[in-house]
């Protein structure tokens, strides 16, 4: 790990507690528009761009509409999802995964840059970060789902984080996330270390089946990889 210059973290479930708000907001927004989903079908998509998730569910509906109508309906449901999720976070509060701030501080003191990448758009991401009061001293780059052409498992969130952080080699990058798609994105990006954490959406059994270099109970354990 001594050669690592950048650690790219997922947000919800990795450095910020996921208390069920995201699946609840998906279920509420889709249900409001007549699309019923199961917990299992949603769990498979955890870690993806939220707009892309909604579009996939819309495309599965036998509505007989053209692509333009699918996109318009997707945007309508997505706006409902975003409003619902924001209200949930404002009501419930936003909490970090225990030890996350300490790990971010520890990395910065070692000269390792820190980036966050997420399937959320910029509005929700800013809501979370403002609640956490994490600033430029702790976070060097933040990449949102709307910043790239395609979300996870595509590697573009990680590549954009590298570009924004001034790191040019994937061999100097570690990727950390709590979902199957996080690990698939890390594999597709070719990062040196691809680390799964068991603090979020997916179980140890699910993450074990994906390409990874380490599985940790949470980000709080990350410094042990340098020891």
ZAZA-639025 format. One line per 8 residues: their letters; for each residue y, x, z of N, C-alpha, C. Coordinates in nm, 4 decimals. Atoms other than C-alpha are relative to their C-alpha. Last residue first. Example, Ala and Ser with C-alpha at 12.3 -4.5 7.8 and 13.67 -1.06 7.14 Angstrom:
2
SA = -0.1190,-0.0820,-0.0060,-0.1060,1.3670,0.7140,0.1090,-0.0770,0.0730; -0.1190,0.0890,0.0000,-0.4500,1.2300,0.7800,0.1200,0.0900,0.0000 $
//
This chain:
227
XXXXXXXX = 0.0483,-0.0882,-0.1072,-0.1949,0.0783,0.8512,-0.1315,0.0656,-0.0400; -0.0626,-0.1312,0.0124,-0.0136,-0.0610,0.5475,-0.0590,0.0998,0.1000; 0.0498,-0.0602,0.1237,-0.2510,-0.3584,0.5198,0.0626,0.1373,-0.0246; 0.1251,-0.0718,-0.0287,-0.1840,-0.4369,0.8871,-0.0554,0.0670,-0.1255; -0.0234,-0.1418,-0.0321,0.1773,-0.5194,0.7906,-0.1268,0.0786,0.0287; -0.0236,-0.0859,0.1161,0.0518,-0.8393,0.6183,0.0233,0.1472,0.0353; 0.0963,-0.1096,0.0023,-0.0996,-1.0006,0.9292,0.0290,0.1020,-0.1098; -0.0237,-0.0830,-0.1188,0.2017,-1.2242,0.9997,-0.0912,0.1226,0.0013 $
XXXXXXXX = -0.0863,-0.1131,0.0360,0.1682,-1.3467,0.6425,0.0261,0.0916,0.1183; -0.1378,0.0400,0.0303,-0.1234,-1.5617,0.7586,0.0805,0.1235,-0.0384; -0.0218,0.1281,-0.0685,-0.4993,-1.5596,0.8237,0.1409,-0.0524,-0.0255; -0.0538,-0.0146,-0.1345,-0.5403,-1.2893,0.5604,0.0207,-0.1376,0.0623; -0.0271,0.1312,-0.0564,-0.7502,-1.2686,0.2431,0.0407,0.0197,0.1452; 0.0086,0.0241,-0.1442,-0.7318,-0.9425,0.0503,0.0167,-0.1489,0.0282; 0.0321,-0.1278,-0.0639,-0.7781,-0.8048,-0.3019,-0.0166,-0.0162,0.1498; -0.0880,-0.0396,-0.1101,-0.7988,-1.1365,-0.4806,-0.0404,0.1387,0.0493 $
XXXXXXXX = -0.0249,-0.1442,-0.0051,-0.9442,-1.3017,-0.7906,0.0963,0.0330,0.1132; -0.1027,-0.0454,0.0937,-1.0459,-1.6584,-0.7001,0.0179,0.1515,0.0080; 0.0547,0.0095,0.1357,-1.3693,-1.7851,-0.5407,0.0974,0.0526,-0.1054; 0.1008,-0.1051,0.0202,-1.2620,-1.6613,-0.1967,-0.0536,0.0010,-0.1427; -0.0680,-0.1241,0.0377,-0.9494,-1.8778,-0.2196,-0.0995,0.1127,-0.0277; -0.0655,0.0161,0.1307,-1.1479,-2.2028,-0.2262,0.0629,0.1308,-0.0470; 0.1046,0.0125,0.1017,-1.3817,-2.0984,0.0556,0.0604,-0.0135,-0.1400; 0.0560,-0.1328,0.0235,-1.0895,-1.9777,0.2678,-0.1041,-0.0046,-0.1108 $
XXXXXXXX = 0.0884,-0.0555,-0.1021,-0.9263,-2.3158,0.2319,-0.0462,0.1404,-0.0365; 0.1394,-0.0198,0.0384,-0.6305,-2.4207,0.0203,-0.0792,0.0765,0.1056; 0.0673,0.1114,0.0666,-0.2956,-2.5831,0.1010,-0.1502,0.0184,-0.0177; -0.0577,0.1062,0.0814,-0.1423,-2.3514,0.3572,-0.1002,-0.0956,-0.0598; -0.0945,0.0786,-0.0791,-0.1952,-2.0952,0.6316,0.0514,-0.1228,-0.0732; 0.0714,0.1228,-0.0357,-0.5060,-1.9234,0.4967,0.0868,-0.0950,0.0818; -0.0180,0.0300,-0.1431,-0.3260,-1.6449,0.3102,-0.0552,-0.1390,0.0288; 0.0028,0.1408,-0.0372,-0.4369,-1.4940,-0.0208,0.0197,-0.0159,0.1490 $
XXXXXXXX = 0.0351,0.0339,-0.1388,-0.3288,-1.1458,-0.1258,0.0059,-0.1504,0.0218; -0.0067,0.1453,0.0160,-0.3270,-1.0029,-0.4774,-0.0552,-0.0613,0.1275; 0.0664,0.0704,-0.1107,-0.2549,-0.6296,-0.4595,0.0263,-0.1493,-0.0133; 0.0857,-0.0968,-0.0701,-0.1765,-0.4088,-0.7599,-0.0797,-0.0675,0.1118; -0.0595,-0.0694,-0.1149,-0.0408,-0.6936,-0.9708,-0.1021,0.0900,0.0692; 0.0554,-0.1343,-0.0127,-0.1928,-0.7703,-1.3113,0.0530,0.0782,0.1181; -0.1109,-0.0963,0.0029,0.0349,-1.0679,-1.3826,-0.0496,0.1441,0.0105; -0.0554,-0.0001,0.1358,-0.2625,-1.2841,-1.4747,0.1173,0.0967,-0.0143 $
XXXXXXXX = 0.0976,-0.0623,0.0888,-0.4350,-1.1899,-1.1499,0.0558,0.0114,-0.1412; 0.0009,-0.1425,-0.0329,-0.1243,-1.2707,-0.9478,-0.0962,0.0776,-0.0884; -0.1227,-0.0571,0.0561,-0.0904,-1.6035,-1.1278,0.0078,0.1492,0.0271; 0.0192,-0.0088,0.1449,-0.4554,-1.6833,-1.0520,0.1226,0.0591,-0.0683; 0.0871,-0.1145,0.0265,-0.3963,-1.5970,-0.6866,-0.0269,0.0153,-0.1502; -0.0709,-0.1233,-0.0379,-0.0976,-1.8301,-0.6583,-0.0830,0.1227,-0.0366; -0.0903,-0.0346,0.1099,-0.2860,-2.0974,-0.8548,0.0834,0.1235,0.0314; 0.0791,-0.0525,0.1112,-0.5691,-2.0970,-0.5997,0.0915,0.0459,-0.1133 $
XXXXXXXX = 0.0738,0.0895,0.0883,-0.3155,-2.1543,-0.3244,-0.0794,0.0764,-0.1058; 0.0998,0.0792,-0.0722,-0.1801,-1.9825,-0.0132,-0.0837,-0.0897,-0.0896; -0.0108,0.1451,0.0093,0.0221,-1.7001,-0.1658,-0.1174,-0.0712,0.0637; 0.0554,0.0660,-0.1189,0.1036,-1.3280,-0.1594,0.0181,-0.1511,-0.0130; -0.0241,0.1442,0.0102,0.1581,-1.1011,-0.4623,-0.0695,-0.0677,0.1172; 0.0999,0.0808,-0.0706,0.1884,-0.7239,-0.4192,0.0423,-0.1460,-0.0098; -0.0270,0.1366,-0.0443,0.3784,-0.5162,-0.6755,-0.1197,-0.0582,0.0746; -0.0808,-0.0146,-0.1216,0.3981,-0.1418,-0.7445,0.0302,-0.1349,0.0640 $
XXXXXXXX = 0.0799,-0.0781,-0.0948,0.1151,-0.1448,-1.0002,0.0754,0.0265,0.1298; 0.0811,0.0940,-0.0777,0.3008,-0.4271,-1.1769,-0.0871,0.0734,0.1013; 0.1448,-0.0185,0.0103,0.5533,-0.1618,-1.2818,-0.0746,-0.1004,0.0865; 0.0492,0.0060,0.1376,0.9192,-0.2320,-1.3620,-0.1519,0.0093,-0.0132; 0.1304,-0.0673,-0.0053,1.0763,-0.3186,-1.0267,-0.0675,-0.0181,-0.1354; -0.0102,-0.1351,0.0544,1.4489,-0.3984,-1.0443,-0.1277,0.0805,0.0105; 0.0067,-0.0979,-0.1093,1.4296,-0.6964,-0.8092,0.0082,0.1439,-0.0487; -0.1145,0.0193,-0.0890,1.5473,-0.9563,-1.0638,0.0060,0.1048,0.1106 $
XXXXXXXX = -0.1226,-0.0260,0.0753,1.3051,-0.8238,-1.3271,0.1221,-0.0083,0.0914; -0.0072,-0.1442,0.0237,1.0169,-0.8102,-1.0797,0.1308,0.0362,-0.0692; -0.0324,-0.0604,-0.1292,1.0870,-1.1664,-0.9651,0.0118,0.1515,-0.0114; -0.1436,0.0239,-0.0210,1.0932,-1.2761,-1.3302,0.0447,0.0599,0.1329; -0.0744,-0.0901,0.0889,0.7541,-1.1116,-1.3863,0.1508,-0.0163,0.0186; 0.0102,-0.1358,-0.0549,0.6147,-1.2882,-1.0790,0.0780,0.0981,-0.0858; -0.0768,-0.0023,-0.1250,0.7395,-1.6301,-1.1897,0.0009,0.1408,0.0588; -0.1424,-0.0193,0.0273,0.6134,-1.5548,-1.5425,0.0881,-0.0014,0.1251 $
XXXXXXXX = -0.0529,-0.1075,-0.0849,0.2501,-1.4883,-1.4530,0.1522,0.0095,0.0021; -0.0688,-0.0995,0.0831,0.1128,-1.8217,-1.5830,0.0682,0.1032,0.0905; 0.0475,-0.1374,-0.0192,-0.1101,-1.9861,-1.3217,0.0595,0.1031,-0.0949; 0.1337,-0.0515,-0.0263,0.1541,-2.0921,-1.2280,-0.1072,-0.0885,-0.0641; 0.0323,-0.0346,-0.1378,0.4718,-2.2195,-1.3922,-0.1398,0.0572,0.0137; 0.1244,0.0620,-0.0460,0.5743,-2.2065,-1.7571,-0.0294,0.0469,0.1413; 0.0513,0.0909,0.1029,0.9006,-2.1306,-1.9373,-0.1236,-0.0756,0.0462; 0.0919,-0.0632,0.0952,1.0630,-1.9837,-1.6278,-0.0560,-0.1048,-0.0951 $
XXXXXXXX = -0.0587,-0.1238,0.0535,1.3620,-2.0626,-1.4066,-0.0843,0.0636,-0.1091; -0.0811,0.0303,0.1183,1.2651,-2.4268,-1.3486,0.0600,0.1248,-0.0645; 0.0824,0.0491,0.1097,0.9794,-2.3319,-1.1167,0.0780,-0.0251,-0.1276; 0.0435,0.1394,-0.0109,1.2112,-2.1289,-0.8981,-0.0776,-0.0431,-0.1237; 0.0307,0.0541,0.1319,1.2564,-1.7520,-0.8576,-0.0600,-0.1396,0.0175; 0.0645,0.1304,-0.0155,1.4313,-1.6101,-0.5495,-0.0188,-0.0591,-0.1394; 0.0044,0.0865,0.1183,1.5232,-1.2408,-0.5374,-0.0726,-0.1292,0.0337; -0.0667,-0.0643,0.1139,1.6185,-0.9730,-0.2830,0.0045,-0.0888,-0.1240 $
XXXXXXXX = 0.0587,0.0436,0.1266,1.5413,-1.1749,0.0312,0.0783,0.0611,-0.1158; 0.1451,0.0166,-0.0125,1.5970,-1.0346,0.3822,-0.0663,-0.0269,-0.1345; 0.0514,-0.1154,-0.0750,1.9508,-0.8917,0.3658,-0.1519,-0.0054,0.0124; 0.0257,-0.1125,0.0883,2.0326,-1.1387,0.0891,-0.0486,0.1248,0.0703; -0.1072,-0.0385,0.0918,2.0009,-1.4310,0.3280,-0.0402,0.1213,-0.0836; 0.0378,-0.1283,0.0578,1.7362,-1.6263,0.5169,0.1033,0.0366,-0.1062; -0.1067,-0.0990,-0.0169,1.9093,-1.9020,0.7135,-0.0457,0.1412,-0.0400; 0.0571,-0.1195,-0.0617,1.5822,-2.0958,0.7333,0.1054,0.1052,0.0310 $
XXXXXXXX = 0.0543,0.0382,-0.1307,1.7551,-2.4306,0.6741,-0.0543,0.1214,0.0739; -0.1145,0.0229,-0.0873,1.9636,-2.2768,0.3965,-0.0450,-0.0402,0.1400; -0.0543,-0.1303,-0.0382,1.6438,-2.1387,0.2423,0.1209,-0.0152,0.0922; 0.0918,-0.0707,-0.0897,1.4705,-2.4773,0.2448,0.0613,0.1300,0.0508; 0.0084,0.0777,-0.1242,1.7641,-2.6704,0.0982,-0.0877,0.0728,0.1025; -0.1206,-0.0304,-0.0766,1.8192,-2.3922,-0.1561,0.0024,-0.0767,0.1316; 0.0116,-0.1368,-0.0501,1.4589,-2.4265,-0.2728,0.1203,0.0372,0.0860; 0.0874,0.0041,-0.1183,1.4934,-2.8040,-0.2978,-0.0140,0.1390,0.0608 $
XXXXXXXX = -0.0601,0.0856,-0.1025,1.7943,-2.7734,-0.5287,-0.0838,-0.0018,0.1269; -0.1022,-0.0730,-0.0762,1.6614,-2.4720,-0.7231,0.0583,-0.0843,0.1135; -0.1197,-0.0309,0.0774,1.3401,-2.6427,-0.8351,0.1053,0.0613,0.0928; -0.1142,0.0870,-0.0227,1.0175,-2.6131,-0.6391,0.1135,0.0350,-0.0968; 0.0034,0.1073,0.0977,0.7126,-2.4403,-0.7888,0.1118,-0.1009,0.0192; 0.0384,0.1336,-0.0430,0.8011,-2.1320,-0.5894,-0.0056,-0.0960,-0.1179; 0.0185,0.0801,0.1212,0.8661,-1.7604,-0.5968,-0.0633,-0.1327,0.0380; 0.0673,0.1275,-0.0184,1.0185,-1.5561,-0.3160,-0.0166,-0.0659,-0.1361 $
XXXXXXXX = -0.0359,0.1101,0.0889,1.1027,-1.1897,-0.3547,-0.0778,-0.1245,0.0402; 0.0648,0.1280,-0.0278,1.1089,-0.9027,-0.1043,0.0503,-0.1051,-0.0984; -0.0774,0.1179,0.0373,1.1867,-0.5387,-0.1730,-0.0836,-0.1261,0.0174; 0.0760,0.0836,0.0922,1.0073,-0.2663,0.0209,0.0817,-0.1256,-0.0302; -0.0498,-0.0173,0.1361,1.2410,-0.0075,0.1731,-0.0774,-0.0771,-0.1042; 0.0822,-0.1007,0.0668,1.0416,0.0192,0.4947,0.0457,0.0259,-0.1436; -0.0232,-0.1268,-0.0716,1.3150,-0.1626,0.6856,-0.0815,0.1137,-0.0608; -0.1317,-0.0508,0.0392,1.3014,-0.4383,0.4230,0.0297,0.1337,0.0664 $
XXXXXXXX = 0.0072,-0.0511,0.1371,0.9269,-0.4809,0.4768,0.1336,0.0609,-0.0430; 0.0813,-0.1220,-0.0040,0.9622,-0.5126,0.8545,-0.0075,0.0629,-0.1390; -0.0848,-0.1055,-0.0569,1.2438,-0.7675,0.8179,-0.0721,0.1340,-0.0026; -0.1028,-0.0269,0.1006,1.0314,-0.9840,0.5871,0.0911,0.1133,0.0459; 0.0647,-0.0731,0.1099,0.7399,-0.9507,0.8309,0.1019,0.0341,-0.1083; 0.0284,-0.1355,-0.0459,0.9564,-1.0474,1.1299,-0.0636,0.0840,-0.1106; -0.1270,-0.0736,-0.0018,1.0937,-1.3480,0.9449,-0.0221,0.1445,0.0413; -0.0458,-0.0278,0.1367,0.7404,-1.4654,0.8642,0.1287,0.0823,-0.0007 $
XXXXXXXX = -0.0055,-0.1426,0.0305,0.6012,-1.4269,1.2162,0.0575,0.0339,-0.1347; -0.0238,-0.0898,-0.1137,0.4946,-1.7895,1.2613,-0.0058,0.1460,-0.0430; 0.1310,-0.0416,-0.0491,0.5144,-1.9701,0.9280,0.0250,0.1039,0.1086; 0.0708,-0.1109,0.0631,0.8748,-2.0794,0.9093,-0.1434,0.0085,0.0506; 0.0425,-0.1067,-0.0903,0.9999,-2.4207,1.0065,-0.0742,0.1089,-0.0772; 0.0720,-0.1029,0.0749,1.2007,-2.6801,0.8151,-0.0324,0.1143,0.0950; -0.0400,-0.1381,-0.0226,1.3137,-3.0003,0.9833,-0.0878,0.0954,-0.0793; 0.0992,-0.0739,-0.0778,1.1295,-3.3319,0.9933,0.0464,0.1391,0.0411 $
XXXXXXXX = 0.0453,0.0755,-0.1169,1.4141,-3.5606,0.8850,-0.0890,0.0848,0.0902; -0.1172,0.0190,-0.0863,1.5922,-3.3201,0.6483,-0.0380,-0.0729,0.1287; -0.0346,-0.1281,-0.0618,1.2588,-3.2062,0.5078,0.1187,-0.0143,0.0939; 0.1043,-0.0363,-0.0964,1.1459,-3.5659,0.4533,0.0333,0.1302,0.0705; -0.0166,0.0853,-0.1179,1.4757,-3.6667,0.2922,-0.1027,0.0340,0.1076; -0.1206,-0.0463,-0.0704,1.4566,-3.3693,0.0559,0.0220,-0.0809,0.1272; 0.0337,-0.1238,-0.0697,1.0987,-3.4631,-0.0349,0.1197,0.0521,0.0788; 0.0900,0.0293,-0.1118,1.1928,-3.8226,-0.1170,-0.0299,0.1247,0.0813 $
XXXXXXXX = -0.0767,0.0720,-0.1022,1.4918,-3.7214,-0.3305,-0.0845,-0.0262,0.1238; -0.0947,-0.0943,-0.0588,1.2892,-3.4610,-0.5195,0.0815,-0.0654,0.1112; 0.0720,-0.0974,-0.0835,0.9995,-3.6988,-0.5791,0.0975,0.0913,0.0727; 0.0434,0.0753,-0.1181,1.2318,-3.9734,-0.7071,-0.0721,0.0911,0.0976; -0.1216,0.0205,-0.0786,1.3966,-3.7240,-0.9439,-0.0299,-0.0774,0.1277; -0.0338,-0.1265,-0.0651,1.0499,-3.6184,-1.0591,0.1256,-0.0148,0.0861; 0.0862,-0.0152,-0.1178,0.9512,-3.9800,-1.1229,0.0343,0.1282,0.0742; -0.0335,0.1069,-0.0946,1.2493,-4.0326,-1.3542,-0.0813,0.0141,0.1288 $
XXXXXXXX = -0.1272,-0.0359,-0.0622,1.1981,-3.6960,-1.5223,0.0418,-0.1044,0.1034; 0.0204,-0.1150,-0.0885,0.8321,-3.7673,-1.5898,0.1279,0.0329,0.0751; 0.0640,0.0542,-0.1203,0.9186,-4.1098,-1.7297,-0.0255,0.1110,0.1012; -0.1008,0.0796,-0.0709,1.1638,-3.9518,-1.9739,-0.0577,-0.0561,0.1297; -0.0956,-0.0909,-0.0613,0.9127,-3.6844,-2.0703,0.1058,-0.0755,0.0796; 0.0692,-0.0716,-0.1078,0.6388,-3.9401,-2.1302,0.0975,0.0914,0.0725; 0.0102,0.0934,-0.1102,0.8796,-4.1571,-2.3301,-0.0705,0.0637,0.1200; -0.1344,0.0157,-0.0559,0.9719,-3.8633,-2.5511,-0.0034,-0.0926,0.1208 $
XXXXXXXX = -0.0315,-0.1137,-0.0863,0.6045,-3.7816,-2.5980,0.1360,-0.0144,0.0668; -0.0200,-0.1284,0.0645,0.5250,-4.1243,-2.7355,0.0412,0.1065,0.0990; -0.1376,-0.0328,0.0324,0.3901,-4.4125,-2.5330,0.0070,0.1361,-0.0680; -0.0220,0.0151,0.1415,0.0463,-4.5694,-2.5269,0.1416,0.0307,-0.0438; -0.1222,0.0776,0.0202,0.0574,-4.6146,-2.1500,0.0343,-0.0166,-0.1472; 0.0191,0.0642,0.1309,-0.2977,-4.5123,-2.0730,0.1189,-0.0892,-0.0353; -0.0084,0.1452,-0.0045,-0.1865,-4.2806,-1.7890,-0.0150,-0.0596,-0.1403; 0.1338,0.0577,-0.0176,-0.3148,-3.9222,-1.7958,0.0013,-0.1533,-0.0047 $
XXXXXXXX = 0.0735,-0.0099,0.1267,0.0116,-3.7977,-1.9445,-0.1398,-0.0602,0.0095; -0.0556,0.0992,0.0932,0.2005,-3.9263,-1.6387,-0.0801,-0.0007,-0.1298; 0.0453,0.1319,-0.0446,-0.0288,-3.7311,-1.4035,0.0510,-0.1093,-0.0936; 0.1448,0.0096,0.0230,0.0228,-3.4133,-1.6043,-0.0535,-0.1365,0.0417; 0.0231,0.0268,0.1426,0.3993,-3.4707,-1.6165,-0.1491,-0.0134,-0.0297; -0.0300,0.1409,0.0268,0.4120,-3.5009,-1.2376,-0.0269,-0.0329,-0.1462; 0.1026,0.0818,-0.0655,0.2367,-3.1675,-1.1929,0.0212,-0.1477,-0.0330; 0.1199,-0.0069,0.0831,0.4631,-2.9989,-1.4504,-0.1123,-0.0853,0.0591 $
XXXXXXXX = -0.0249,0.0837,0.1179,0.7719,-3.1199,-1.2609,-0.1236,-0.0020,-0.0906; 0.0074,0.1404,-0.0408,0.6318,-2.9778,-0.9373,0.0243,-0.0945,-0.1181; -0.1338,0.0564,0.0143,0.5569,-2.6389,-1.0916,-0.0068,-0.1491,0.0283; -0.0545,0.0116,0.1352,0.2108,-2.5472,-0.9692,0.1451,-0.0458,0.0042; -0.0477,-0.1295,0.0449,0.1144,-2.4226,-0.6226,0.0616,-0.0033,-0.1388; -0.0930,-0.0606,-0.0940,-0.0975,-2.7256,-0.5381,0.0357,0.1413,-0.0445; -0.1225,-0.0432,0.0667,-0.2525,-2.8706,-0.8515,0.0996,0.0667,0.0941; 0.0318,-0.0940,0.1082,-0.6119,-2.9024,-0.7313,0.1256,0.0610,-0.0612 $
XXXXXXXX = 0.0280,-0.1301,-0.0611,-0.4874,-3.0606,-0.4080,-0.0290,0.1059,-0.1063; -0.1264,-0.0670,-0.0272,-0.3342,-3.3465,-0.6070,-0.0223,0.1406,0.0544; -0.0617,-0.0321,0.1288,-0.6642,-3.4547,-0.7610,0.1318,0.0731,0.0192; 0.0730,-0.1058,0.0686,-0.8329,-3.4281,-0.4220,0.0646,0.0407,-0.1313; -0.0332,-0.1263,-0.0651,-0.5715,-3.6280,-0.2323,-0.0666,0.1167,-0.0718; 0.0841,-0.0318,-0.1155,-0.6144,-3.9078,-0.4825,0.0439,0.1339,0.0584; 0.0679,-0.1295,0.0054,-0.3456,-4.0448,-0.7121,-0.0850,0.0179,0.1249; 0.0735,-0.0299,-0.1223,-0.2074,-4.3904,-0.7909,-0.0745,0.1320,-0.0169 $
XXXXXXXX = 0.1047,-0.1002,0.0258,0.0557,-4.4163,-1.0625,-0.0660,0.0363,0.1329; 0.1260,0.0592,0.0435,0.2595,-4.7386,-1.0508,-0.1109,0.0972,-0.0322; -0.0034,0.0240,0.1447,0.6076,-4.5886,-1.0436,-0.1373,-0.0416,-0.0541; -0.1156,0.0866,0.0271,0.6490,-4.6157,-0.6668,0.0085,-0.0368,-0.1472; 0.0388,0.1366,-0.0336,0.2996,-4.4701,-0.6370,0.1101,-0.1004,-0.0283; 0.0883,0.0480,0.1061,0.4095,-4.1565,-0.8210,-0.0415,-0.1449,0.0248; -0.0765,0.0093,0.1245,0.7068,-4.1032,-0.5889,-0.0861,-0.0549,-0.1138; -0.1003,0.1068,-0.0069,0.5168,-4.1857,-0.2686,0.0711,-0.0190,-0.1333 $
XXXXXXXX = 0.0695,0.1283,-0.0070,0.2080,-3.9773,-0.3500,0.0988,-0.1152,-0.0019; 0.0650,0.0252,0.1289,0.4155,-3.6773,-0.4593,-0.0614,-0.1402,-0.0014; -0.1076,0.0322,0.0942,0.6355,-3.7027,-0.1489,-0.0550,-0.0271,-0.1396; -0.0506,0.1337,-0.0342,0.3306,-3.7196,0.0786,0.1086,-0.0435,-0.0968; 0.0911,0.1025,0.0524,0.1697,-3.4242,-0.1023,0.0466,-0.1416,0.0313; 0.0095,-0.0071,0.1464,0.4861,-3.2158,-0.0424,-0.0998,-0.1022,-0.0551; -0.1103,0.0687,0.0676,0.5612,-3.3305,0.3132,-0.0177,-0.0031,-0.1517; 0.0441,0.1171,0.0750,0.2173,-3.2441,0.4501,0.1094,-0.0719,-0.0754 $
XXXXXXXX = 0.0501,0.1015,-0.0934,0.3282,-3.0085,0.7233,-0.0368,-0.1291,-0.0701; 0.0261,0.1180,0.0812,0.3636,-2.7063,0.4953,-0.0647,-0.1025,0.0918; 0.1068,0.0919,-0.0372,0.5202,-2.4376,0.7117,-0.0089,-0.1175,-0.0972; -0.0565,0.1208,-0.0612,0.7385,-2.1856,0.5303,-0.1127,-0.0988,0.0258; -0.1016,-0.0462,-0.0961,0.6257,-1.8282,0.4552,0.0702,-0.1163,0.0694; 0.0141,-0.1463,-0.0093,0.2950,-1.9061,0.2816,0.1005,0.0591,0.0980; 0.1380,-0.0328,-0.0335,0.2355,-2.2820,0.2989,-0.0234,0.1482,0.0170; 0.0648,0.0993,-0.0859,0.5609,-2.3610,0.1194,-0.1476,0.0330,0.0202 $
XXXXXXXX = -0.0796,0.0553,-0.1106,0.7187,-2.0384,-0.0155,-0.0813,-0.0949,0.0892; -0.0172,0.1432,0.0184,0.5079,-1.8088,-0.2371,0.0794,-0.0529,0.1203; 0.0597,0.1032,-0.0844,0.5747,-1.4440,-0.1630,0.0196,-0.1385,-0.0605; -0.0415,0.1321,0.0473,0.6362,-1.1531,-0.4022,-0.0761,-0.1051,0.0807; 0.0965,0.1030,-0.0391,0.6151,-0.8116,-0.2357,0.0580,-0.1348,-0.0396; -0.0406,0.1406,-0.0008,0.7960,-0.5310,-0.4144,-0.1158,-0.0868,0.0471; -0.1461,0.0085,-0.0070,0.7934,-0.1496,-0.3923,0.0515,-0.1435,0.0071; -0.0554,0.1327,0.0273,0.4251,-0.0945,-0.3165,0.1522,0.0000,0.0199 $
XXX = -0.0707,-0.0007,0.1276,0.3201,0.2704,-0.3427,0.0692,-0.1327,-0.0313; -0.1191,-0.0853,-0.0094,0.2309,0.3029,0.0275,0.0823,-0.0008,-0.1291; -0.1211,0.0824,0.0000,0.0000,0.0000,0.0000,0.1264,0.0860,0.0000 $
//
